[in-house]
Amino acid sequence: MAGTETAGFDLVMQFSEEAYHELLGVFFDESGIIGRIVDLIPGVDANEFTLDVALDRPTDVGLPAGVQNTLDILLGLGESGSVATLRMVVGIVVDRSAPDRDTVRIDFGGGIHFARVALGGATVPIPNLASRLQDLIPSLPVLPVPVDRSTTDPKQIRRVDFSIVDDTTGADRDATSAMLTFGGGSPGDAGALRSIVPEGGRGAIGIFFRWLCRLAVPSLERSLGLPAGSFTITNDRCSLNTTVRIHDGEEVDLTSLTLSLDDGFIAIRATIAKSGFCYDASGEVGARLRLEIVDGRLVASAEIDDPDVDVSMPWYCWLAAAAIGAALGGILAGVIGTIVGAVLVPLITWLVVEAVEG
């Protein structure tokens, strides 16, 4: 992604309301908390419950100023949730208290901003309900992430941020968004995020192409024997900004190399040049690399284009060709063979491998 979908963050992981419904369903079901909640409510004896989770910010309850990123949770107690209901508005926060970890957590233990019990459609007054629930329900870690807060390594996570994305389109694909910033990057604009979770999906991952370039470029520079700064990195491409000799014996130069986005693929294009007596030759080749997660595994596939070779000669060499046509033909055949067989195809194969390893 060119950065619009990730709002400038290196990597974005989004989860739908349904994912939280399933997570909290297991949490309440297997923790024994429901029984302790029921004990708070007079006249209710139930061990069954229903659950509804909404990511929309509630408009019918007053929340403290500055409170953001809340879950609106409705627990129906009893068979089919018909005996009583407990509604809680709970904050989701990023806990940075550990020196080497950022943890996204549902803050039951300190962030229940609203709580109400209803029985038969009437509110049941329970003194200090929110604080009593905070004592009963532990905070739930959703995403613990190891971090190195001072790293400049693009392979190491430096910071985790969190935001709820309110999808105002007709699809109403609200989602929570965990945003990761790696070494060398800067946090983006959480307010510019939109939902990338597909219709009916539980979650999605978005990757900023600039981060992929930060990962790939150091490896490419080392492999080509180039100093740092030999590539120019923008939001949607990284491009070689110098010329490099890649084949001393055949005197072949790499004159351009670009990695860019191409309709869901990583496009790799390279141009090489070779000069000799009475000719200048250049060759261009490209490939498209696609990375997908299929059944929990990273799968890489590549499509390599046919090489495009161009050979030009000055006019006086064409005149001489009448006398030395056979020799000249042999030279050109050797040039094209060198460009295609010995340089272009191995080059693009190497580039694909470097991109996947990066």
Salt bridges, closest charged atoms under 4 A:
GLU5 OE2 - ARG194 NH2 3.82
ASP10 OD2 - ARG214 NH2 2.94
GLU22 OE2 - ARG202 NE 2.87
ASP60 OD2 - ARG87 NH1 2.86
ASP72 OD2 - ARG87 NH2 2.79
ASP95 OD2 - ARG105 NE 3.44
ASP102 OD2 - ARG96 NH1 2.85
ASP102 OD1 - ARG149 NH1 2.80
ASP153 OD1 - LYS155 NZ 3.31
ASP161 OD1 - ARG96 NH2 3.28
ASP161 OD2 - ARG159 NE 2.89
ASP167 OD2 - ARG173 NE 3.98
ASP236 OD1 - ARG237 NE 3.90
GLU250 OE1 - LYS274 NZ 3.74
ASP253 OD1 - ARG245 NE 2.45
ASP262 OD2 - ARG288 NH1 3.50
GLU284 OE2 - ARG269 NE 3.13
GLU292 OE2 - ARG290 NE 3.35
GLU303 OE1 - ARG288 NH2 3.58
ASP305 OD2 - ARG269 NH1 3.29
